[in-house]
Amino acid sequence: TLRPGMVLPDGAVVVSVGPADPNAAAAPPDEAPQPPTDSEISPPDEELPPAEILPPESSPTDEPPPIPTPDVE
């Protein structure tokens, strides 16, 4: 039985366990390539956080208010 946090012989770590089905075994192999990719994503990962902070600052929901202004006239 696969459990979250378990390390498979392939070196893959079980992050999330869905249904207790034989198909679940197919998920671990898919996560195996994740560890190596994580190291490659590490450098660009530093550029991702700032990108995510920009959208919230844009506050697209705050831009609509100015549009109704002409409607008030």
N, C-alpha and C positions, 0 to 999 in steps of 0.2 A: 504493500500500500504506500502510495506516494504521500509525503507530508510536506507542508511548507517549511523551507529551510533545509530540507534533505539534500545531500550532495550525491549525485549519481556517479557511477563508475566512470562515466565519460568526463566527469568534472563539472557537469552542468548542475546548477542549483535550482531546486524546485521553488519557484517564487509563489505561484498560486495554483492550488489544486482544484480543478472543477469537479465534474461528476466522477464517481469511483468506477470508471469504465476502462476497459483495456485500451481504448483510444487515448486515454490520458498519457499512456506511455509514449505516445507519438509527440506529445507536447514537450517533454524534456529535451529531446534531440533538437527541437526547434530553438530552445533557449540556450543550447550549448554555444552557438555562435555569438550569443549576446555578450558573454564575458570578454572575449577578444575585441569585439566591436566597442565595448565600453571604454577600453583604453584609447581607442582611436577617436572616440567622441569626446574624451576628456578635454583636450585642448579647445575644440570648438564649443564645448559645453559652456565655457566661460563667456562666450559671446551670446549664447542663447538667453541666459537670464536677463540681460539688459534689453533684449528684443521683446521679452514678455512684459517687461516693466513699461515699455513704450505704449502698448495698446491701452492699458488702464489709464495712463496719463491723458491719452487722446480723449477719453470719455466721450465716445460718439453719442452717447445718450444726452450729453449736455449741449451738443450742437443743435439738435432739433428746436429747442426753445427759441433761439433767435429767428427761426423761420416763421413761427406764429406771430411775431411782432408786426409784420406788415398786415396780417389778418386783423389785428386790433384796430388799425386805421379804418 
